[in-house]
């Protein structure tokens, strides 16, 4: 039971980190393409 809870928490953090990473990557891609007329 304890192992299941730990795995669930780890998976949650992994998914959260992955989503944040994808969002950051997406924003940087938009900046590089020039959608936003601002310099970083």
Number of C-alpha atoms within 10 A of each C-alpha: 6 7 8 9 10 11 12 12 12 12 12 12 12 12 12 12 12 12 12 12 12 12 12 12 12 12 14 13 12 12 15 12 9 11 10 11 7 7 7 7
